[in-house]
Amino acid sequence: MSTGALTIDLDALAANWRALDAMTGCETGAVVKANGYGLGAGRVARKLAEAGARRFFVAVAEEGAAVRRAVGPEAEIYVFAGHMEGDARRLSEAGLIPMLNSINQLARHMEALPGHPFGIQLDTGMNRLGFEWADWAEAAPIALDNGPLWLMSHLACADEPDHEMNAYQLDIFRQMTDGLGVPRSLSATGGILLGPDYHFDMTRPGIGLYGGLPFEDAQAVVRLDLPVVQCRDLVAGEVVGYGNSWQADRPSRIATISGGYADGLIRSLSGKATFWHGDTPCPLVGRVSMDLITVDVTDLDGDPAYLTLLGPHQGVDSLARDAGTIGYEVLTSLGRRYVRLENPA
């Protein structure tokens, strides 16, 4: 096999959903945007539906069709971007529910799809999506008269439990929604961990389902093995890769593996990441290039057939720290060239 193998542990995915669900006394949805965080929205949503999820969230309407095919006609699929220009047919045919973000979106939805269900997003201080306070005061009578399914907002700093923004947004959300008689949702993974004051009627975990922080007890969901294309011996003083960025200070054995920044292994990992062969660490040397990475395998007993980047010794957040980024980016960047395997098969 000349491409990497990305193994997705669907049982671990389901176990993470059940663990987060058990932390609350309300309903638990599931965020499957960005093609199920890079793992395949259809397979992810299908497994989560089997585990008990009934409400799913995608970023844009185009993502909703694959989820609908996977979960069938009964599940509710919500679109965070709301009702964008040209979305009406897609929303209608796939039975998607837009989370409306502005007066313009509300007007568009009422005109294009009268009677079609919708939800409302409110901005409680993140200044990204949702009705601001003044616009909500103007639009609320119209929106509420047409029966929104949910009122939602999003926490900006939930991965920092002591951040003052959490309590501030909670207070604003209550002021904007208390007494309206509409089900509410505020929390993703981080908000679940903040406790019951943040749970309301539904939570909607994302990264925690896929094994990422801030859910420290999450089971690992992904493993990435990359095949070795060629091995070569270097004498002390020889260099490797573009820019001569690494020089051997001893006789070395270097493995060139199939994978690079075209596969989501971002260039900032150059000279920082560690691969694994069983329990033995093997440092990345030289630069990450488009399709190839060079790794020092001098300390192995023989040439490996493949090396592991994500696995028992290194999860998405550990790799992200090496790259100077976050686990979300590592997951969603994993390239299309990988063979995606399901575990259990």
Protein Blocks (a to p, Z undefined) as FASTA:
>chain_A
ZZdcddddfklmmmmmmmmmmmpcbdcdddfehhhnonopklmmmmmmmnopabdcdfbl
klmmmmmmmnojmbccddfklpaehilmmmmmnopacddfbfklmmmmmmmmghiacddd
ddehlopgccdfklmmmmmmmmmmnopabdcdddfklmmmklmklmmmmmmmmmmmgonl
pacdfbdfklmmnojklnmmoccdfklmnopafblkbccfbdcddddfbdcdddehiaed
ehilaccfbdcdddddeddfknopafklgokaccdehjaccddehjddfkbccddfklpm
bdcfbdcfbdfklcfklmmmmnopafklmmmmpcfkbccddddZZ
